[in-house]
Amino acid sequence: MFRTVFVDVDNTLLDFDACARESLETAFRDYGVACTDEMLRTFHRINDGLWLEVEKTTLTREGLYKIRFPRIFEALGLTLPAAEFETKFRAGLDLCAVAFPDAEPFLRHICGKYTVCIASNAHQAQQRSRLERAGLLRYADFLCTSEAMGAEKPGRAFFDACFAKIPGAAPERSVMLGDSLTADIQGAKNYGIAAIWLDRKHKNDPGALRPDYIVHDLVEVMEIL
C-alpha cells in the first residue's frame, strides 16, 4: 500500500504550455514582436530537447538558461537580446499559474490519505510562487525541487534527498506521478518507486519503459489512489 505520493508540477498539475505561451507573448510584446504559432513550436522543440540534456546531466539548468533563447532566435531568424529576453520570460513564468481543472480535485482527494510531496525540476521560489497562486500548495506536505535537493530528476541523488527529507518514507511504499517518461517515470523505476505516467497528450507509447499505470487525466489517478 502506498504511503507517499510524489507529484510532478509542469504539465501534471500546472499547464506549462499555457504558461509558456503567456510568458512568451508578454516578452515578445516588449520588443514589438507578435508571437506566432511557429515561434511557439520552435520554443517547445528546442526547450524540450535542452531539458532532456539536463535530465541526462549533459547540461546544467543554468547552462540551459544561457543557450535556450540564442538557439531559438537563431532558428527563427530573430535578432533580440537573448539574455534579457530569458530574464523576462522566466519572470513571466514566476507569475503564471494555470492549473489543469483536475489538479485541485486530485490533490484534495489524496491530501490526508497520503504524504504528498511535490517533486519538480525547477527553482524552489518559482514553483512555490506558482503553486500558491494556483491554490495548490496547501495540499502538499513537502515541496522538493531540484534546486533545493541539489540534484535533478531522474537522478538517484534527487530521490535520495527527497527520502531524507520525508520522515518514514520508503521507495517500496511510494509512487511517482508525472508526465515525463525520462524525468518522472524512468527516475522512479530506477529507484524502485512505482510510477504513474500521466499521458495527457495521448502519446500512448512509453517505449521501453514500463510504468505501473498509464492514465490520461488526474481523474483516472483518483481511481488508483
C-alpha positions in Angstrom: 0.0 0.0 0.0 1.3 3.4 -0.9 2.0 5.9 1.8 3.9 8.6 -0.1 2.8 10.2 -3.4 5.4 12.2 -5.4 3.7 14.6 -7.8 5.3 16.5 -10.7 4.3 20.1 -11.4 4.6 21.2 -15.1 2.1 19.5 -17.4 0.9 17.4 -14.5 -0.6 20.0 -12.1 0.1 23.2 -14.0 -0.3 23.7 -17.7 3.2 24.6 -18.7 2.3 25.0 -22.4 -0.3 27.7 -21.5 2.1 29.4 -19.1 4.9 29.3 -21.7 2.6 30.8 -24.4 1.5 33.6 -22.0 5.1 34.4 -20.9 6.4 34.3 -24.5 3.7 36.6 -25.8 4.3 39.1 -23.0 8.1 39.1 -23.5 7.9 39.4 -27.3 5.4 42.2 -26.9 8.0 44.2 -25.1 10.1 44.2 -28.3 7.1 44.9 -30.6 7.0 41.3 -32.0 3.9 39.2 -32.3 4.3 35.7 -31.0 3.2 33.2 -33.7 2.4 29.5 -33.6 5.7 28.8 -35.4 7.6 30.6 -32.6 5.7 28.5 -30.0 6.5 25.3 -31.8 10.2 26.3 -32.1 10.3 27.2 -28.5 8.9 23.8 -27.4 11.1 21.8 -29.8 14.3 23.4 -28.6 13.3 23.8 -24.9 12.2 20.1 -24.7 15.5 19.0 -26.2 17.5 21.1 -23.8 15.6 19.8 -20.7 16.3 16.2 -21.9 20.0 17.1 -21.8 19.6 18.5 -18.2 17.9 15.2 -17.2 20.8 13.2 -18.7 23.2 15.5 -16.8 24.9 16.6 -20.0 23.7 20.2 -19.4 23.1 22.2 -16.3 19.9 24.2 -15.6 22.0 27.4 -15.6 23.6 26.3 -18.9 20.2 25.8 -20.4 19.2 29.4 -19.4 22.3 30.7 -21.2 21.7 28.9 -24.5 17.9 28.5 -24.8 16.9 31.7 -26.4 20.1 32.2 -28.5 19.2 28.9 -30.2 15.5 29.7 -30.5 16.2 33.2 -32.0 18.8 31.7 -34.4 16.2 29.1 -35.6 13.6 31.9 -36.0 16.0 34.4 -37.7 15.4 36.9 -34.9 17.9 39.5 -33.6 16.8 40.1 -30.0 18.8 40.4 -26.7 18.6 36.7 -25.7 19.9 37.1 -22.1 17.4 40.0 -21.4 14.6 38.0 -23.0 15.4 35.0 -20.9 15.1 37.1 -17.8 11.7 38.5 -18.9 10.4 35.0 -19.9 11.3 33.5 -16.5 9.9 36.5 -14.6 6.6 35.9 -16.6 6.7 32.2 -15.6 7.0 33.1 -12.0 3.7 34.9 -12.2 1.9 32.4 -14.3 -0.1 29.6 -12.7 -2.6 27.9 -15.0 -3.8 24.8 -13.2 -5.4 22.0 -15.0 -9.1 21.7 -14.0 -8.5 18.3 -12.4 -5.5 19.3 -10.4 -7.2 20.7 -7.2 -9.8 17.9 -7.0 -7.0 15.3 -7.3 -4.8 16.9 -4.6 -7.9 17.3 -2.4 -8.6 13.6 -2.9 -5.1 12.5 -1.8 -4.5 15.1 0.9 -4.6 13.5 4.3 -4.7 10.0 2.8 -1.0 10.1 1.8 2.1 12.1 2.4 2.1 14.4 -0.6 5.5 15.6 -2.0 5.6 17.9 -4.9 8.7 16.9 -6.9 9.9 19.2 -9.6 12.9 20.1 -11.7 12.8 23.8 -11.1 13.7 26.7 -8.8 12.2 26.5 -5.3 10.9 30.0 -5.2 9.4 29.8 -8.7 7.4 26.7 -8.0 6.3 27.8 -4.6 5.0 31.1 -6.0 3.2 29.4 -8.9 1.6 26.7 -6.8 0.5 29.2 -4.2 -1.1 31.4 -6.9 -2.9 28.3 -8.2 -4.1 27.5 -4.7 -2.4 24.1 -4.8 0.5 24.3 -2.4 -1.7 24.0 0.7 -2.4 20.3 -0.3 1.3 19.4 -0.2 3.3 18.2 2.8 6.6 18.8 1.1 8.0 20.8 -1.8 11.1 19.2 -3.3 12.6 21.0 -6.2 15.9 20.2 -7.9 17.3 23.5 -6.7 16.5 22.6 -3.1 17.5 19.0 -3.4 20.8 19.8 -5.2 20.1 17.3 -8.0 17.7 16.8 -10.9 15.2 14.1 -11.7 15.7 11.4 -12.8 19.0 11.1 -10.9 19.2 8.9 -7.7 20.6 11.9 -5.8 17.3 13.7 -6.2 15.3 10.9 -4.7 17.9 10.3 -2.0 17.4 13.9 -0.9 13.6 13.6 -1.0 13.5 10.5 1.1 16.0 12.1 3.5 13.6 14.9 4.0 10.4 12.9 4.4 10.2 11.0 7.8 9.2 7.4 7.4 9.0 7.4 3.6 10.3 4.4 1.7 10.6 3.6 -2.0 8.6 0.4 -1.8 5.6 2.4 -0.2 5.8 5.3 -2.7 4.5 6.2 -6.1 5.6 8.9 -8.6 3.1 10.7 -10.8 4.3 12.7 -13.7 4.1 13.4 -17.4 7.8 13.0 -18.3 8.9 9.5 -19.2 12.5 10.4 -18.6 12.4 12.6 -15.5 9.5 11.1 -13.7 8.9 7.5 -14.9 12.5 6.4 -15.5 13.7 8.2 -12.4 11.1 6.4 -10.3 11.6 3.0 -11.8 15.3 3.2 -11.4 14.9 4.0 -7.7 12.4 1.2 -7.0 9.4 3.5 -6.9 6.1 2.7 -8.5 5.3 5.0 -11.4 2.1 6.5 -12.9 2.6 8.0 -16.3 0.2 10.9 -17.0 -0.2 10.8 -20.7 -2.3 14.0 -21.2 -1.4 14.2 -24.9 -2.4 10.6 -25.6 1.0 9.6 -26.9 0.1 6.0 -25.8 3.7 4.8 -26.2 6.0 4.6 -23.1 8.7 3.0 -25.3 11.0 0.6 -23.4 9.8 1.9 -20.1 7.1 0.1 -18.2 5.0 2.4 -16.0 2.9 0.6 -13.4 -0.1 2.7 -14.6 -0.8 4.8 -17.6 -3.5 7.4 -17.3 -4.7 10.4 -19.4 -6.0 12.7 -16.7 -5.9 13.0 -12.9 -9.5 11.7 -12.5 -8.1 8.3 -13.5 -5.4 8.6 -10.9 -8.1 9.1 -8.2 -9.4 5.7 -9.1 -6.0 4.2 -8.4 -5.2 6.1 -5.2 
